[in-house]
Structures are given as structure tokens and as C-alpha cells.
């Protein structure tokens, strides 16, 4: 019965008005009693004056009875100049059950006496009241009367007040009910109807609520619901797209795994070749095919691109980056120079590295850069690594390979899009304890957390055109964070997710028309050696240092 807002508001309004009326009724009934008693005092004073001014002293008993009856009193006494005089007395003067002095009573006393008279007066009780009148014919007037008439008058007055309160409550509640029904509930019914229609077919864009232009709460609710419905519509469209993409990927993966299996057989045959170049490239090719087969298998097994738990170990980052550069086909002239200068000295980075000294030669194999780094690629896209063999992190080599590959691929594509020479620099900074990524804003950080203990902050800096504003709003969200035409935004989303699985975080440090800097913070495998060669400071710290010196 009272399940609707309007009905509840109606009841609440009636209750509130009644409570207010009760709060008004208490002092009102006290004032009514006071006026009643003052009237009795006036009538008693007139009766006493009649007796006191009559010739011959005391009136006859019949006259006394008439005067007491007209004053509704049992005993009347007056006081003048300090002398108390008994004016009128009935045949059997009763003993008063209560005595009241209106000259000394405060407001609270009047309220208490009124409540006591209304609820605790018994039949036949007699009250004695002392007071003075406005005429002031006597100093004080005392009257003793039966309280039944007073209580009856007070009850009648209370009933009239109650009836009036109910009428006021009904009128007020009805008016509130009509107003609320018209200006609050009716718009809410419209919102509820729009939500129900959207629920019936949430994929129909025509069922999205059109919010009103007002500034009230209902209009704000409409705007919030419309925004939510638009987001749900977008999410459903994205889910349909992902479902179709997942089905296509599953089919492609099935055939791709068969093709990769054939590639594995051919690499086994290439392993028998005595060509030095084949011997140098073959291990990297085998590793790339193995990673691709494992990824395809996981996708088909789980039916979704959910990343497996990382199998962490000590990873030396420098040779892994060289392997990524070669796997992406970015080596160019630098790779040829290294091959001629070092021959087969480059020790290929295997998929699982479990010892600290397994790939230190990788950082030494390239052509020396003027700033002390190693040039891994030297062409339209120049890649310089400034990582030493002591940059070792706790991570899954396969997943870390994919992170670095996504970051370098994005940077290289940004540089190639400009069709002018550019560079990519990889540097690292040792961090003793956790904290925010240097220079990274919270909204420009991927999932995960910064390691609390010792860690390496690996920064990849390019001289490309920077990221557009649209990409910055959803930098690590798939399908909507693409930075270039035709891009899906999956690269950075995958890189951020994989970095979080390693116990680290991927952050966007800065982006401008002169280049972009990404920071990858990963837990360090061992404390940094005391005799380490200092690494070049990452771009964010160099910028801060230049700002302070300027």
C-alpha cells in the first residue's frame, strides 16, 4: 500500500504536520487553562464585591448559593491591605486536591499544570487558585472550584485542535502528493520506462535515453543513465567485435600453428648447415617460432587471449633487446658491422635464462655509440642501447620479449611514418625502493604496481612525432587507444598487462612533438654491483636536472 514514493511521502507529511501540531498544542492548552482560571478569578472578584458592598453584612444563604453558582465556585476569599477576608462559603467547603498560584507560575509551570490537569484529574477533585485581576479591586482573589468543568473544557478544546490538525495535515499532504506526483514521480516514470525499453534491447542505439535540458536532480539522473547506456552500448559493440575477432583468431591460430610446425621442421634441417651466418641467426629463429607456437597453443586451449602466469627468472635485459631488434628486422647496417667485427661472439638469448652470466656479450657486440652505448640499428631508424650486463630483472623472458617488442615496434613505426631519420634510445636507472615512476602521471600508467624493493627503470625514448591527444585518453585500452591510422591499440595494452604480470608497471613518462618516453619498472634480480659502470640517466631525469640547473 505504501510501496510508492508518493504514498510514503503522503504518510510522512501527515505525521510531520501532526508532530508540529502537537508541539503547538501543548503550550496552547496551557494558555487555554490559564485563561479559564483568570476568568474564574474575575467572576469570583465580582461575586465578592457584591457581598462586600451589600448592606447588612452577610447575605442570606439563598443569595450566597446563587453567587457561588454564578461564579462556579465553592469558596471565594479576597485579600486587601494584608487582610484576608472570606467572602462566600458553601454549605460543606471541600478540601482542595491541588493549589495553584498564578502570580508565580512560569511558562513551564503552566505547561506542567495543564498536562497534570488534563491527564491526572479525578472526578470530584477540587482545585484552589490564587491570583489577581486586571481590575485590581482586591490585592488577591482566591477561589476554590471543582476541576471537572475545567478538564471537560480542556478536552473539548483539545478535540477541536486535533480535528483542525487533521484537516491541515490532509490538505498539506494532498498538496505535497500532487506536486511530487507531477514534478518528481512522473519524470521518474519516464526514466524507468526508458531504462526498461533499453533493457529489452540494449543493442538498439535508438533506445538510449535522451536526457532533458533542466538542472534538477531528475535531469542529472537522466544524463547519468544516458551516459551509462551509451557506455553499455559501446561495450556490447566491442564485445561483439571481440567475439567475432576471437572466432577468427581461433581459426587463424589453428592453421597458423600447423604452418609454424612446418617451420620448426625446416629449422631442424637448417641446423645441419655449417654456414656461420645460419648458425648465428638460427637460435633466434627457433626461439621466435617456439614463442609463436606457445602463444597459439595457449589461445586455442583457453579460447581467449588470457595470459598465463609468468615463469620468472633472472633475465639480462641487454641481449634480450638485441634479440628483439633482430627479430623485428631493424638491425640494418649495425647488425652487419657487429657480425664482421665479432663473428660468432654474440651469445643468443635463450627463452629461459637462469644464470646471471648467460648473455653479457650481447651488450658488447654492437657498434660503439659516441655516448657510450651500443648501436643495434643504424639506418632510417637508429637504435642505441645503453644497458650494461648488470641490468638484470626478475621476469618471464617470453613475456618480457613481447613487451619490449611491442614498445620498439610502435616507436619504429612512428619514426618510419615521418620518413626522416630518427633514433630510439634504451637506458636504465637503478632504484633502491618503490615509488611513482619518474615524471609519469597517474592516468598515464598501466595496470600493476611499482615494486617496493630494488628495481630497474628501463626507459625507451624515441624522437618521433609524439602521441595524439585521442590516444592519450585511452593509452592502455585495447581497440580505442590506437595512436596511428589503422592501429588497434593492442600493442600498449598487451605490454602494460604483461608488465603488470611481472610485478611491475609500464608508464608513459612524456610525449611531445619531439618524441615520446615510456618507462618500464621491473623488480631487480640482484642488488646492483658496487663496481658497476654508471648508466646514462633516463630522459625524465635528464629533463629534471636541466630544469634545475637552468
C-alpha positions as CSV (number, residue, x, y, z in Angstrom):
1,X,0.0,0.0,0.0
2,X,2.8,2.4,0.9
3,X,5.4,1.0,-1.5
4,X,5.4,4.0,-3.8
5,X,7.3,7.2,-3.1
6,X,4.2,9.3,-3.3
7,X,2.3,7.2,-0.7
8,X,5.2,7.2,1.7
9,X,5.6,11.0,1.3
10,X,1.9,11.4,2.0
11,X,2.2,9.5,5.2
12,X,5.4,11.2,6.3
13,X,3.8,14.6,5.6
14,X,0.8,13.8,7.7
15,X,3.0,12.6,10.6
16,X,5.2,15.6,10.4
17,X,2.3,18.0,10.4
18,X,0.7,16.2,13.4
19,X,4.0,16.3,15.3
20,X,4.2,20.1,14.7
21,X,0.6,20.5,15.8
22,X,1.3,18.6,18.9
23,X,4.3,20.8,19.6
24,X,1.9,23.8,19.2
25,X,-0.9,22.1,21.2
26,X,1.0,21.8,24.5
27,X,1.6,25.5,25.1
28,X,-1.8,26.2,23.5
29,X,-3.7,24.0,26.0
30,X,-1.6,25.5,28.9
31,X,-2.7,29.0,27.8
32,X,-6.3,27.9,27.5
33,X,-6.2,26.7,31.1
34,X,-4.7,29.9,32.3
35,X,-7.4,32.0,30.6
36,X,-10.0,29.7,32.1
37,X,-8.6,30.3,35.6
38,X,-8.3,34.0,35.1
39,X,-11.9,34.1,34.1
40,X,-12.9,32.3,37.3
41,X,-10.9,34.8,39.3
42,X,-12.7,37.7,37.6
43,X,-16.1,36.1,38.3
44,X,-15.1,35.4,41.9
45,X,-14.0,39.0,42.4
46,X,-17.3,40.3,41.1
47,X,-19.2,38.0,43.5
48,X,-17.0,39.0,46.4
49,X,-17.5,42.7,45.6
50,X,-21.3,42.2,45.6
51,X,-21.2,40.7,49.1
52,X,-18.7,43.2,50.5
53,X,-20.7,46.2,49.4
54,X,-24.1,44.9,50.4
55,X,-25.7,46.5,53.5
56,X,-26.4,44.4,56.5
57,X,-23.3,42.2,56.4
58,X,-23.6,38.6,55.3
59,X,-26.2,37.8,52.6
60,X,-28.8,35.2,53.1
61,X,-27.9,31.6,52.3
62,X,-30.0,31.6,49.1
63,X,-28.1,34.6,47.8
64,X,-24.8,33.1,48.7
65,X,-25.7,29.9,46.8
66,X,-26.7,31.9,43.7
67,X,-23.5,34.0,43.8
68,X,-21.3,30.9,44.2
69,X,-23.2,29.2,41.4
70,X,-22.7,32.1,39.1
71,X,-19.0,32.2,39.8
72,X,-18.8,28.3,39.5
73,X,-17.0,28.3,42.9
74,X,-17.2,26.5,46.2
75,X,-15.3,29.2,48.3
76,X,-14.3,32.8,47.5
77,X,-11.9,34.8,49.5
78,X,-10.2,38.2,48.9
79,X,-7.2,40.0,50.4
80,X,-6.9,43.8,50.8
81,X,-4.2,45.7,52.7
82,X,-2.8,42.5,54.1
83,X,-6.1,41.3,55.5
84,X,-7.7,38.1,54.2
85,X,-11.5,38.1,54.1
86,X,-13.7,35.1,53.4
87,X,-16.4,36.4,51.1
88,X,-18.5,33.4,50.1
89,X,-18.6,29.9,51.5
90,X,-20.8,27.0,50.6
91,X,-22.5,24.6,53.0
92,X,-19.8,22.0,53.0
93,X,-16.4,23.5,52.0
94,X,-14.4,20.8,50.2
95,X,-10.7,20.1,50.8
96,X,-8.6,21.2,47.7
97,X,-6.7,18.4,45.9
98,X,-4.3,20.9,44.4
99,X,-3.4,24.5,44.9
100,X,-2.1,26.9,42.2
101,X,-0.8,30.5,42.4
102,X,-1.0,32.3,39.0
103,X,1.2,35.1,40.3
104,X,4.4,33.0,40.5
105,X,3.8,30.4,37.7
106,X,6.3,30.5,34.8
107,X,5.5,29.2,31.3
108,X,6.9,25.7,32.1
109,X,4.9,25.5,35.3
110,X,1.7,26.4,33.4
111,X,2.5,23.6,30.8
112,X,3.1,21.0,33.6
113,X,0.0,22.0,35.5
114,X,-2.1,21.8,32.3
115,X,-0.9,18.3,31.5
116,X,-1.5,17.2,35.0
117,X,-5.0,18.6,35.0
118,X,-5.8,17.0,31.6
119,X,-4.5,13.5,32.3
120,X,-4.4,13.1,36.1
121,X,-7.5,14.9,37.4
122,X,-10.0,12.6,39.0
123,X,-13.8,13.0,39.2
124,X,-14.8,15.3,42.1
125,X,-11.4,16.9,42.6
126,X,-11.3,20.4,43.8
127,X,-8.6,23.0,42.9
128,X,-7.7,26.1,44.8
129,X,-6.4,29.1,42.7
130,X,-4.9,32.3,43.9
131,X,-4.3,35.3,41.6
132,X,-5.1,38.9,40.8
133,X,-7.3,40.5,38.1
134,X,-6.8,43.4,35.8
135,X,-9.4,45.4,37.7
136,X,-7.4,45.1,40.8
137,X,-10.4,45.6,43.1
138,X,-8.6,43.5,45.7
139,X,-4.9,42.6,46.1
140,X,-5.6,39.0,45.5
141,X,-8.5,36.8,44.8
142,X,-8.8,33.2,45.9
143,X,-11.3,30.7,44.5
144,X,-11.9,27.1,45.2
145,X,-13.8,25.2,42.4
146,X,-14.4,21.7,41.1
147,X,-11.9,20.7,38.4
148,X,-14.4,18.6,36.4
149,X,-15.6,21.6,34.4
150,X,-12.1,22.7,33.6
151,X,-11.0,19.3,32.5
152,X,-14.1,19.0,30.3
153,X,-13.4,22.3,28.7
154,X,-9.8,21.4,28.1
155,X,-10.8,18.1,26.5
156,X,-13.2,19.8,24.2
157,X,-10.6,22.3,23.2
158,X,-8.1,19.5,22.5
159,X,-10.5,17.7,20.3
160,X,-11.1,20.8,18.3
161,X,-7.4,21.3,17.9
162,X,-7.0,17.7,16.8
163,X,-9.7,18.0,14.2
164,X,-8.1,21.2,12.9
165,X,-4.7,19.5,12.8
166,X,-6.1,16.6,10.8
167,X,-7.7,18.9,8.3
168,X,-4.4,20.9,7.9
169,X,-2.4,17.6,7.6
170,X,-4.7,16.3,4.9
171,X,-4.6,19.5,2.9
172,X,-0.8,19.8,3.2
173,X,-0.2,16.1,2.4
174,X,-2.6,16.2,-0.5
175,X,-0.8,19.3,-2.0
176,X,2.6,17.7,-1.5
177,X,1.4,14.5,-3.0
178,X,0.1,16.3,-6.1
179,X,3.3,18.3,-6.5
180,X,5.6,15.3,-6.1
181,X,3.5,13.2,-8.4
182,X,3.6,15.8,-11.1
183,X,7.1,17.1,-10.9
184,X,9.1,14.2,-9.4
185,X,7.4,10.9,-9.8
186,X,6.1,11.5,-13.4
187,X,9.6,12.2,-14.7
188,X,10.9,9.2,-12.8
189,X,8.3,7.0,-14.5
190,X,9.7,8.3,-17.8
191,X,13.2,7.4,-16.8
192,X,12.1,4.0,-15.6
193,X,10.2,3.4,-18.9
194,X,13.3,4.4,-20.9
195,X,15.5,2.0,-18.8
196,X,13.1,-0.8,-19.3
197,X,13.0,-0.2,-23.1
198,X,16.8,-0.2,-23.2
199,X,16.8,-3.4,-21.1
200,X,14.6,-5.1,-23.6
201,X,17.1,-4.5,-26.5
202,X,20.3,-2.9,-25.2
203,X,21.9,-3.2,-28.7
204,X,19.5,-0.7,-30.3
205,X,21.0,2.8,-30.3
206,X,17.6,4.3,-30.7
207,X,16.6,3.1,-27.2
208,X,19.3,5.2,-25.4
209,X,17.6,7.8,-23.1
210,X,17.6,11.4,-24.4
211,X,18.2,13.5,-21.2
212,X,16.4,16.7,-20.6
213,X,18.0,20.1,-20.5
214,X,17.0,21.0,-17.0
215,X,19.3,21.5,-14.0
216,X,17.3,19.5,-11.4
217,X,18.1,16.1,-10.0
218,X,15.9,14.2,-12.4
219,X,17.7,15.7,-15.4
220,X,21.1,14.9,-13.8
221,X,19.9,11.3,-13.3
222,X,18.8,11.2,-17.0
223,X,22.2,12.4,-18.1
224,X,24.0,9.8,-15.9
225,X,21.7,7.0,-17.2
226,X,22.2,8.1,-20.8
227,X,26.0,8.1,-20.4
228,X,25.8,4.6,-18.8
229,X,23.6,3.3,-21.6
230,X,26.0,4.8,-24.2
231,X,28.9,3.1,-22.5
232,X,27.0,-0.2,-22.3
233,X,26.1,0.1,-26.0
234,X,29.8,0.7,-26.8
235,X,30.9,-2.2,-24.6
236,X,28.4,-4.5,-26.2
237,X,29.5,-3.5,-29.7
238,X,33.1,-4.0,-28.6
239,X,32.2,-7.4,-27.2
240,X,30.5,-8.4,-30.4
241,X,33.6,-7.3,-32.2
242,X,35.9,-9.2,-29.9
243,X,33.7,-12.3,-30.2
244,X,33.9,-12.2,-34.0
245,X,37.6,-11.4,-33.7
246,X,38.1,-14.3,-31.2
247,X,36.4,-16.7,-33.6
248,X,38.5,-15.6,-36.5
249,X,41.7,-15.7,-34.4
250,X,40.9,-19.2,-33.3
251,X,40.5,-20.3,-36.9
252,X,43.7,-18.5,-37.9
253,X,45.6,-19.9,-34.9
254,X,44.6,-23.4,-35.8
255,X,46.1,-23.1,-39.3
256,X,49.0,-20.9,-38.1
257,X,50.1,-23.5,-35.6
258,X,50.2,-26.1,-38.4
259,X,52.3,-23.7,-40.5
260,X,54.7,-23.0,-37.6
261,X,55.0,-26.7,-37.1
262,X,56.3,-27.0,-40.6
263,X,58.6,-24.1,-39.9
264,X,60.0,-26.0,-36.9
265,X,60.8,-29.0,-39.1
266,X,62.6,-26.7,-41.6
267,X,64.7,-25.1,-38.8
268,X,65.8,-28.5,-37.8
269,X,67.1,-29.1,-41.3
270,X,68.8,-25.7,-41.3
271,X,70.6,-26.7,-38.1
272,X,72.7,-29.1,-40.1
273,X,74.2,-26.3,-42.1
274,X,77.8,-25.2,-41.5
275,X,77.2,-21.6,-42.7
276,X,78.3,-19.2,-39.9
277,X,75.5,-16.8,-40.6
278,X,72.9,-19.6,-40.4
279,X,74.5,-20.7,-37.1
280,X,74.2,-17.2,-35.7
281,X,70.6,-16.5,-36.8
282,X,69.1,-20.0,-36.3
283,X,68.8,-19.9,-32.5
284,X,66.9,-16.7,-32.6
285,X,64.6,-18.1,-35.3
286,X,64.0,-21.2,-33.3
287,X,63.2,-19.0,-30.2
288,X,60.7,-16.9,-32.2
289,X,58.9,-19.9,-33.6
290,X,58.7,-21.5,-30.2
291,X,57.2,-18.4,-28.7
292,X,54.7,-18.1,-31.6
293,X,53.7,-21.8,-31.2
294,X,53.3,-21.4,-27.4
295,X,51.1,-18.3,-27.8
296,X,48.9,-20.1,-30.4
297,X,48.6,-23.1,-28.2
298,X,47.5,-21.0,-25.2
299,X,45.0,-19.1,-27.2
300,X,43.4,-22.3,-28.6
301,X,43.5,-24.1,-25.2
302,X,41.7,-21.3,-23.3
303,X,39.6,-19.9,-26.1
304,X,40.7,-16.4,-25.1
305,X,43.9,-14.3,-25.0
306,X,44.4,-14.7,-21.3
307,X,48.0,-14.5,-20.3
308,X,49.5,-17.5,-18.5
309,X,51.2,-17.0,-15.1
310,X,54.8,-15.9,-15.7
311,X,57.7,-18.3,-15.1
312,X,60.1,-15.7,-13.7
313,X,63.8,-16.0,-13.6
314,X,66.9,-13.8,-13.9
315,X,66.8,-12.0,-17.3
316,X,69.7,-10.0,-18.6
317,X,67.9,-7.2,-20.5
318,X,70.7,-6.1,-22.9
319,X,70.9,-9.3,-25.1
320,X,67.1,-9.7,-24.9
321,X,66.7,-6.3,-26.5
322,X,69.3,-7.2,-29.2
323,X,67.3,-10.3,-30.0
324,X,64.1,-8.2,-30.2
325,X,65.7,-5.8,-32.6
326,X,66.9,-8.6,-34.8
327,X,63.6,-10.3,-34.6
328,X,61.8,-7.2,-35.8
329,X,64.2,-6.8,-38.7
330,X,65.6,-3.5,-37.5
331,X,69.3,-4.3,-37.4
332,X,70.4,-2.9,-40.7
333,X,74.0,-1.8,-41.1
334,X,74.8,-2.1,-37.4
335,X,74.0,-5.8,-37.4
336,X,76.4,-6.4,-40.3
337,X,79.2,-4.4,-38.6
338,X,78.8,-6.4,-35.5
339,X,78.8,-9.7,-37.4
340,X,82.0,-8.8,-39.2
341,X,83.7,-7.4,-36.1
342,X,82.7,-10.1,-33.6
343,X,82.0,-13.1,-35.7
344,X,80.0,-15.5,-33.6
345,X,80.8,-13.8,-30.3
346,X,77.2,-12.9,-29.8
347,X,75.6,-15.4,-27.5
348,X,72.0,-15.8,-28.4
349,X,69.5,-15.2,-25.6
350,X,67.5,-18.3,-24.9
351,X,63.9,-18.3,-24.0
352,X,64.6,-19.3,-20.4
353,X,67.7,-17.8,-18.6
354,X,68.5,-19.0,-15.2
355,X,72.0,-17.7,-14.6
356,X,73.4,-14.3,-14.2
357,X,76.3,-14.6,-16.7
358,X,74.4,-16.1,-19.6
359,X,74.3,-13.2,-22.0
360,X,76.8,-10.5,-21.1
361,X,78.4,-10.5,-24.5
362,X,75.2,-9.2,-26.1
363,X,75.7,-5.7,-24.8
364,X,79.3,-5.7,-26.2
365,X,78.6,-6.9,-29.7
366,X,77.3,-3.9,-31.5
367,X,79.0,-0.8,-32.8
368,X,80.0,1.7,-30.2
369,X,78.0,4.9,-29.9
370,X,79.6,8.3,-29.2
371,X,77.7,8.5,-25.9
372,X,79.0,5.1,-24.7
373,X,76.0,3.0,-25.9
374,X,75.8,0.2,-28.4
375,X,74.2,0.8,-31.8
376,X,71.8,-2.0,-32.5
377,X,70.4,-0.5,-35.7
378,X,71.8,2.3,-37.9
379,X,69.5,3.4,-40.8
380,X,66.3,5.3,-41.0
381,X,65.6,4.1,-37.5
382,X,68.7,4.2,-35.3
383,X,68.5,2.1,-32.1
384,X,71.0,2.7,-29.3
385,X,71.2,0.5,-26.2
386,X,72.9,1.9,-23.1
387,X,72.3,-1.1,-21.0
388,X,75.2,-3.0,-19.3
389,X,75.3,-6.6,-18.3
390,X,74.3,-5.7,-14.8
391,X,70.8,-4.7,-15.8
392,X,69.0,-7.9,-14.7
393,X,65.4,-8.2,-13.7
394,X,63.1,-10.9,-12.4
395,X,60.7,-11.7,-15.2
396,X,59.4,-14.2,-17.7
397,X,61.7,-14.0,-20.7
398,X,59.0,-14.8,-23.2
399,X,56.6,-12.2,-21.8
400,X,59.3,-9.6,-21.4
401,X,60.3,-10.2,-25.0
402,X,56.8,-9.4,-26.1
403,X,56.7,-6.2,-24.0
404,X,59.9,-4.8,-25.5
405,X,58.9,-5.9,-29.0
406,X,55.6,-4.0,-28.8
407,X,57.3,-0.9,-27.5
408,X,60.1,-0.9,-30.1
409,X,57.7,-1.8,-32.9
410,X,55.5,1.2,-32.0
411,X,58.5,3.6,-31.8
412,X,59.9,2.3,-35.1
413,X,56.6,2.7,-36.9
414,X,56.2,6.2,-35.5
415,X,59.7,7.1,-36.9
416,X,59.1,5.5,-40.3
417,X,55.8,7.3,-40.6
418,X,57.7,10.6,-40.7
419,X,60.1,9.3,-43.4
420,X,63.0,11.1,-41.8
421,X,65.8,9.6,-39.8
422,X,65.1,9.2,-36.1
423,X,66.5,7.4,-33.1
424,X,65.4,5.1,-30.3
425,X,67.4,5.0,-27.1
426,X,67.1,2.4,-24.3
427,X,68.5,3.4,-20.9
428,X,68.1,2.1,-17.4
429,X,68.2,3.6,-13.9
430,X,68.7,1.7,-10.6
431,X,66.0,2.3,-8.0
432,X,66.6,1.4,-4.3
433,X,63.0,1.4,-3.3
434,X,59.5,1.8,-4.7
435,X,57.6,5.0,-5.6
436,X,55.9,6.6,-8.6
437,X,57.5,6.3,-12.0
438,X,59.7,9.4,-12.6
439,X,57.6,12.0,-14.4
440,X,54.7,9.7,-15.1
441,X,51.1,11.0,-14.4
442,X,48.7,8.5,-12.7
443,X,46.3,8.5,-15.6
444,X,49.3,7.6,-17.9
445,X,50.2,4.4,-16.1
446,X,49.2,0.9,-16.9
447,X,47.9,-1.7,-14.5
448,X,50.1,-3.2,-11.8
449,X,52.2,-1.5,-9.2
450,X,55.7,-0.2,-8.8
451,X,58.0,-2.7,-7.0
452,X,58.6,-1.8,-3.4
453,X,62.1,-3.2,-3.3
454,X,65.1,-2.6,-5.6
455,X,64.1,-2.3,-9.3
456,X,65.3,-1.1,-12.7
457,X,63.5,1.7,-14.5
458,X,64.1,1.0,-18.2
459,X,63.2,3.9,-20.5
460,X,62.6,3.7,-24.2
461,X,62.9,7.1,-25.8
462,X,62.2,7.9,-29.4
463,X,62.4,11.1,-31.5
464,X,59.1,10.6,-33.2
465,X,56.1,12.9,-33.6
466,X,54.6,12.1,-30.2
467,X,51.2,10.6,-29.4
468,X,47.9,12.4,-30.4
469,X,45.5,13.6,-27.7
470,X,42.9,10.9,-28.5
471,X,45.4,8.2,-27.9
472,X,46.5,9.7,-24.6
473,X,42.9,9.5,-23.2
474,X,42.9,5.7,-23.6
475,X,46.6,4.9,-23.8
476,X,46.5,1.4,-22.4
477,X,43.0,0.4,-23.5
478,X,42.6,-2.0,-26.5
479,X,40.9,-1.0,-29.7
480,X,40.4,2.6,-28.6
481,X,43.9,3.6,-27.7
482,X,45.4,3.4,-31.2
483,X,47.9,6.2,-32.0
484,X,48.0,5.8,-35.8
485,X,45.5,5.2,-38.6
486,X,44.6,1.6,-38.8
487,X,46.1,0.8,-35.4
488,X,44.1,-1.3,-32.8
489,X,45.8,-0.1,-29.6
490,X,46.5,-3.7,-28.7
491,X,50.3,-3.3,-28.5
492,X,50.4,-1.0,-25.5
493,X,47.5,-2.8,-23.8
494,X,49.3,-6.1,-24.1
495,X,52.6,-4.6,-23.0
496,X,51.0,-3.0,-19.9
497,X,49.3,-6.2,-18.9
498,X,52.4,-8.3,-19.3
499,X,54.5,-5.8,-17.3
500,X,51.9,-6.0,-14.5
501,X,52.2,-9.8,-14.5
502,X,56.0,-9.4,-13.9
503,X,55.2,-7.4,-10.8
504,X,56.0,-4.1,-12.4
505,X,54.3,-1.2,-14.2
506,X,54.5,0.4,-17.6
507,X,54.1,4.2,-17.7
508,X,54.1,7.0,-20.2
509,X,56.6,9.5,-18.9
510,X,56.3,12.2,-21.6
511,X,55.2,12.8,-25.1
512,X,55.6,15.8,-27.4
513,X,56.3,16.7,-31.0
514,X,60.0,16.0,-30.3
515,X,59.5,12.4,-29.1
516,X,57.9,10.0,-26.6
517,X,59.3,8.3,-23.5
518,X,57.9,5.1,-21.9
519,X,59.2,3.8,-18.6
520,X,59.1,0.1,-17.7
521,X,59.8,-0.5,-14.0
522,X,60.6,-4.1,-13.1
523,X,61.9,-5.8,-9.9
524,X,65.7,-6.3,-9.9
525,X,67.0,-9.8,-9.6
526,X,70.1,-8.9,-7.5
527,X,71.5,-5.8,-5.9
528,X,73.4,-3.6,-8.3
529,X,77.2,-4.3,-8.1
530,X,79.3,-1.6,-6.4
531,X,81.7,-1.5,-9.3
532,X,79.0,-1.0,-12.0
533,X,79.5,1.4,-14.8
534,X,77.1,4.3,-14.5
535,X,74.3,4.2,-17.0
536,X,73.0,7.2,-18.9
537,X,70.2,8.9,-17.0
538,X,66.8,8.4,-18.5
539,X,65.1,11.2,-20.3
540,X,62.8,12.2,-17.5
541,X,65.7,12.6,-15.0
542,X,67.8,14.5,-17.6
543,X,65.0,16.9,-18.2
544,X,64.5,17.4,-14.5
545,X,68.3,18.0,-14.0
546,X,68.4,20.5,-16.9
547,X,65.4,22.4,-15.4
548,X,67.0,22.7,-12.0
549,X,70.4,23.9,-13.5
550,X,68.5,26.4,-15.8
